[in-house]
Amino acid sequence: LQYTRVWIPDPDEVWRSAEIIKDYKEGDKSLQLKLEDETLCEYPIDLPGSELPFLRNPDILVGQNDLTALSYLHEPAVLHN
């Protein structure tokens, strides 16, 4: 079973990859995530100014020469590519 993968901001690595491991339900104050190192964390989404994390492109698209071929085009996707 594979969950939706996202990018979350990180003070040391700039962006970290994570998987959403629990379905979001209206009214939830955070997303339940699992980082690549298997660490579990909560990502708050109810704070003023907080945004949903950026979606991660499928692995098959990593390394594209043409960035317009990416499903999601944003800062973490471009840096990862």
C-alpha positions in Angstrom: 0.0 0.0 0.0 1.5 3.3 -1.0 0.3 6.6 0.3 0.4 10.1 -1.2 3.9 11.5 -1.0 4.6 15.1 -0.2 7.4 17.6 0.5 7.5 19.4 3.8 9.7 22.3 4.7 12.8 21.5 6.9 15.2 23.9 8.6 18.2 21.7 7.8 17.5 20.0 4.5 15.2 22.7 3.1 12.6 20.1 1.9 12.0 16.6 3.2 10.0 13.9 1.6 7.1 12.2 3.5 4.1 10.0 3.0 0.6 10.9 4.3 -0.2 7.8 6.3 -3.7 8.7 7.5 -6.7 9.9 5.5 -7.5 13.6 6.0 -11.0 14.2 7.5 -12.6 17.6 7.4 -11.7 19.4 10.7 -8.4 17.6 11.2 -5.8 20.0 12.6 -2.8 18.1 11.2 -1.6 15.5 8.7 -0.1 12.3 9.9 3.2 11.8 8.1 6.0 9.2 7.8 9.4 10.6 6.8 11.8 8.6 4.6 13.7 7.5 7.7 10.5 6.0 9.0 10.1 8.8 11.6 6.4 9.6 12.3 5.4 13.2 12.6 2.4 15.5 12.5 2.2 18.4 10.0 0.0 21.2 11.3 -2.5 22.6 8.8 -4.7 24.7 11.1 -2.3 27.5 12.0 -2.7 30.9 10.4 -0.7 31.1 7.2 0.0 27.4 7.1 -0.4 25.7 3.7 -0.8 22.1 2.6 2.4 20.4 1.7 3.5 20.2 -1.9 2.7 16.9 -3.7 5.7 14.9 -4.8 6.1 13.7 -8.4 6.2 9.9 -9.1 9.7 8.4 -9.2 9.4 7.7 -12.9 9.5 11.4 -13.5 12.6 12.2 -11.5 15.6 13.3 -13.6 13.5 14.7 -16.5 15.5 17.1 -18.7 12.3 19.0 -19.6 10.7 20.3 -16.4 7.4 20.8 -18.1 7.1 16.9 -18.1 6.7 17.0 -14.3 3.2 16.4 -12.9 3.9 19.0 -10.2 6.1 22.0 -10.8 7.1 23.8 -7.6 10.3 24.6 -5.8 10.9 21.2 -4.1 10.1 19.3 -7.3 12.6 21.4 -9.3 15.3 21.1 -6.6 14.8 17.3 -6.3 14.8 16.8 -10.1 
